[in-house]
């Protein structure tokens, strides 16, 4: 009976450590006017992504800037960008995705 209890506690602990959350947020620092951007054509634009991740307090990825995302997608003019964060108890990541020409 004690081993089932210990196994249950260990399973719950692993479950909590493995779960996390993801959300998209707007980037308040670099707001741009997108009223002239045709969002119906966003899927036809090139895209690039750059991520920064960490485990405990140690970074495992270093660059999550719009500049690096544009470089990764071979984009010279950014039309739209979005950010996403994934958080776990022991780590997470922050990614920037840009769209452009």
C-alpha positions, 0 to 999 in steps of 0.5 A: 500500500505504501509503494502505491502511495509513493508511486502516486505522489511521484507520478503527480510530481512528474506531471506537475514538472512536465506541464506548462502553459503557452500564450501569445502576447503583444509586444508593447515596446515596439508597437507599430501601426498595422492598420495598413497591413492586409492580414488576409495575405499574411500566410503568403509572406515569408516568416522567420522565428527566433527563440530564447529558452532556459532550463532552471536559470541557465539559458539554452538559447540566446537570441529572441530578437526580431532582427534574428528572426528576420535574418532566419527567415531571410526577410528585409522588411518586417510587416508583422511580428508576434511573440509567444512564451512557453513556461514550465516549472523548470524552464521555458522559452520566449519566441519572436515570429516575424512576417515580411518580404 
